[in-house]
């Protein structure tokens, strides 16, 4: 009861802080520079949780978070008042011991630990929004919603689908693989139970094993799931899972082409409505990963329109890849593919105009010698980027190159 009252009091304080927060940003989280044993003693003496920033010096998101989040007044005020704040390099000194103790495998790892050294809550990754960091802290303080509370409920045998769905989100936030949990949970579910909303959410967000009963049932009943949860979402889930499995297979050192092809045959034989699209996408990814330029270009040239004519993102990505792969070709050899990529890029911009695909179109036009239109398109990319607060450095450099008299000769 005491913990809940304290949690409610802190929540009220946080709301007041957010309402009174001004524009100036001149405060920062004060990290205690002491040995871990002394930090634990401080937490016990002040009856607070410890907030630990587990970082690595090479981690870009860690540096971004330190510069942009820990120096935000709202975040700093909340964490300084609420927690004993600590920061450890997980690859140096005492941080190496803490990394093993708390099973830290990705950075940044944000941990909330009680004075007995027990993990209460964990969040991996550098969220972009200020409010997310407040929410992490509030959840850690909530004795019913923190990761430790969910661990206890699960250990006590709670297999309610809605609880499992929320528990999986907690584990995902903590970068904890839920393979064993999924197997145990789905063993309690009958086939007819797999069609429920909660189980669809779990399947959609967490099931990745193409040989599992749950995934096989989804493929078998693709149309039935589609009627319940839209055909597009079901199709996307099945496609993404197959493509991921095929992609993962090619990354294993001992995975032979014969085994990869056997998995492709399994996809073809599954009865999945978009099996051909899955095979095309997977082969395209494989050729790109292996730097098999000729096969990649020819496969994209002959099939992209068939499978992705309405996907602005895929059209843009492949158009960009093709333009880059053609960089080593002479103008005559590259023209065939660049003309095709130009069509994909124009279609992408028509479907949804964004800074990235306008830049892609500009670069392809420039390669084709259409300098005036390329400059116009690059300026559109820059204007769109500025509108959404995106960096224009890359686009500015491209425009500068296009404006130089000798720019044509470089391409």
N, C-alpha and C positions, 0 to 999 in steps of 0.2 A: 504493500500500500504506500509506503514511504517513497519508493522509487517512482511509482505512478504519479504521486503528488509532485515530486520534483520534476518529472518529465513535463507535466502540465504547466508548472510555473515557468520552466525554461521556454516552453513553446510560446507562452504569453510574452515573455521578454523578447524573444526573437521577432515576433510580430511588431512590437513597439520599436525595436531597433530598425527594422526594415522601413517603417513609416517615417522615422526621424532621420534616416541616413541621407546625408547631403551629397553634393557632387564631388567634393574633394576626396582624394584617395591617398592618405598619408600614413596609414597604419598597416601593420603586418602581423602575422601570427608569430608569437614569441616561442620559439622552440627551446626547450630546456637542454642545455649542453652538459649532461651528467651521465654517469654509468647507469645501465638499465636497473640495477638493484636500487639505486637512489631514486630513480623515477618511480618505481613501484612503491617505495616508501612514501614519496610525496603524494601519490594517488590515494594511498590508504589514509594518510594524515588529513588530506583535504576532502576525502570522500568523493573523489571524482574518477571518471574513466580516463584512460590514457588514449590520446589520439596519436598514432604513429604514422608518419610519412615514410614509407619504405621505397627508396629510390635507387637508381644506378646512375653513375656520372654520364654514361653514354646515352641515356634515355631522353629523347627529345620531348615527349609529352611531360616528363617530370620537370624539365627546365621551364617549359611553357607554363605549367601549373604554378611553379614557384614564383614566376614573374608576374603572372596575371591573376591568379586566384588567391594565393596566400597574402598578397599585398592589397587585396580588396578590403575596404573598411568593414563591410557587413560581415564577411567571412572572418576577418581577423577578430572583430569584437566578439562574435559568437563563440569561436573556438578558444580564445583567450579566457573568456569568462566561464566556459563550460567544462573544458578539458585540461588535463596536463598534456601539453603538446611536445612531441618528440620527433626527431627526424634522424634516420640512420641510412647510411650508405650500405646497401645489402651485400656489397662485395668487398667490404673492408672492415677490419677490426671486429667489434662486438656485433655489427650488423650481420656478419656471416653466421653467427650462432643464432641470432634472431630469425634469419631467413630459414634456417632448417627447422627451428622450433615451430614457426607459424606457416610452414610449407609455402613460402613465397616463390612463385614461378613466373611472374610477369610484373611489369612495372608501368606506371606507379601502382603500388599497393597501399591502400589507405586502411589502416587497422584501428579498431577500437577495442581496448583491452582493459580488464578490471585490475584491481590492485593485487589480486592473487595471481596475475599473469595469465588469466584465462581469456581466450579470444571471445569477444562478445559480438562483433560485427566486422564485416570486411567488404570493401569495394575496390575493384581493380579497374584502372583506367582513369584518364583525365577528362572528366565531363566538361562541357563547354559553358554551361549555365551556372551562374552564381547560386541560384536557388537549389540546385542539385546538391551542393556541398552542405547547405543548411539541412536539407532533407536527409542526407546520409547521417549527419550527427543526431538529428531527432529520432531517426529510426534506431540508431545504436542505443539511445537512451530509453527507448520504449521496451519495457520488459516483456511485452506480448508480440512485438514485431521484429526484434533483432534476430540475426542469424542464429545465435545460441538458443533462443526460444524455439525457433523452428526445428532446430536439431533435436531438442528435447521432445517436442510434440511428435516428431517422426519416430524417434526411438521408442516412444510410448505406444506406437502402433497406429498412429493416425494415417489412414489411407483415403480420406475423403478427397475426391477429385479436385475440388476447388482449393483445398489446402495444398495438395501436391503441386498444383499449378503455381501457387504463390511461392511455395518452397523452392521450386525449380528456378524461379526468378531470383531468389536470394542466392542460390548456388551459382547461377550464371553471373551475377554481379561479383561474386567472390572468385570467379575463374576456377570453379570446382566442377570437374566432370561428373555428370549425373548418371553414368551408365548403369551402375548397380541399382540405383534408386529406380530408374525406369524399368529395369527387368523385374524387380520386386513388385513395383506398383502394378504393371500391366498383367502380372500373373494373377492378380486379384480381379481383373476385369474380364467379363464375358464378351463374346464377339459383338453382341448387340449393344453393349455399353460403349464400345469404341466410337459410336456415332454421336455421342453426346457433345454438347458445346465445349465443356471443360476438356474432354479427351481430344477433341479436334484441336483445341488450342495447344495442348501438350504435344500432340503428334506434329502439328504444324511448326512449332517452335523448337522442339528438342529431339525428335526422332530422326536419326541420321543413318541407321543401319538398314540397308536395302533388303537384307535377308530377314529382318524381324517380322514377327507376325503382324504387328501394327501397320508397318509400311506395306507389306504384301496385301493386307486387307484393304488398305487405301487404294492401291493400284487396281485391285480386283473390283472394287466398288466405286471407281472414279466418278461415274455418272451420279450415283446415289449421294456421294459426298458433295458433288457439284450442285445438286439441287438444294442441299442444306446450307452450304457455305460459299456459294458462287463457283462457277466452273473455272474462272481465271485463277482464283486463289488456290484451288486444288491442283490445277495444271501446273502452276508455278512451283508449288511445294514438291510435287513428284519430279518435275524437271530438275529443279535445283538439287534435290537429293541425289538423283542419278548422276548429274554432271559432277557434283562434288565427289561422289564415290569413284567415278572414272578418273577424275583428276588426282585424287589421293592415290589411286592405284599406280599411276605412272611415276609417283614420287618415291616409291619404295625402290631401293637399290636392287632388290632381288625380283622385282616385278618384270616379267618378260612380256614381249609383245603378244605372245600367244595367250597369256593370262588376261591381258587387257582386251584382246579381241573376244575372248570367252565371255567377259563381263558385258561387252557390247552385244553379243548374241543373246545374253540373258535379258537385256533391255528390249531388244527387238521381239523376243518371244513373250514378253510380259503382257502384251495387249494394250499397253499404254498408248493413248491417242497421239502423243507427240514424241514417240520413240525416235523417229527419223531426225527430228529437230535436236534431240538430246545427243544423238550420235554425231551430227554435224558440229554442234557446239563443242563437244568433247574432243573431236579430232582437230578442230581449229585450235583449241587450247593446247593440245599436245604438240602440234607442229610449231606453234609460237614458242612454247617452252623449250623445245629442242632446236630452235633456230633453223627449222627446215623451211627456208624462205619460199622456195618454189612451190612446195605443196600447200603452204599457207595461202599464198597469193592465188593460186589456181582454185583452191577449194572455196575461198571467199568470193572470188570473181563469179563462179558459177552457181553459188547457192545462197548467198546472203539475202538477196531479194526474196527468195522463196520462203525463208523462215523468219526474217526480221524486218520486213518492209514497214511495219508500224511501230517499231521499237526505236525511238529517237536516240536512246542512250547506246544501244548496241550498234546502230548505224554509225554514230559518231566514233565510238571506240575502234571499230574495224577500219573505218575510213582513215583515222589517224595512224593506226598500225600499218596499214598498207602504204601510206605516204612515207612513213619512216623506213619501211623495208625496201622501198624503191629508191632510197637516197643514193645507194651505190650503183644503180643502173644508169646507163646513158639515157638521154631524153627520149630517144626512139623506143627503147625497150620499156621504159617506165610509163610512157604515155597511155598505153592500153589500160593499165591498172589505175593510173591516176584519174583518167576520165571516168572510170567506173566509180572510184572513190569520191569524185566530185559529185556524182549523182546521189550517192548515199548521204554525203554531207549536206547537200541542198535539201534532201528529204528530211534529214534530222532537224535542220533549222526550221523547216516549215512546220514540223510536228510540234516542236517546242524550242523556241529561240533562247539560248543561254550563252554566257560568255565562252564556255569551252567549245561548243560546237561551231560557233561563229569563227573562233580562232582557227579551228581545224579547217573549215572551209577556206578561210583566208590563206592559210599556208599551202593548201592544195592548189588554189588558183594561182598563187605566186609561182609554184613549181611548174605550172602549165603555161607560164608566161603571161597570164592575165593580170598584169600588175595593177592597173587602175581599179579593177573590181576587188582585187585582193586588199588593197589599201582601204577601200570603203568598208569591206567586211571586217577588217581588223579594228577599225574605228568603232564599229558597232559593238564588237566584243569588249572593247575598253569601256564604252559608255554603259553597257549592261553590267560590267564588273563594278564600276563606280557606284552604280545605282543600288547594289546590294552590299556595298562595303567590302568587296573582294579586292585583293591585291592585283594591281595591273602591271607589275614589274615584267612578267614574262611577255605580256601582250605589247607593252611599250617597246621592249627590245625587238620584237618581231616587226613592229611598225617602223621603227628606225631603220632596220635592215631593208625594208621594202622601199623606203623613201630615198635611200642612197642611190646615186646614179649607177654605181657599179653593182648594185644588188642583184640585177638580173644575171650577171655573169657568174655569180657565186652559185647559182642554181642551174 
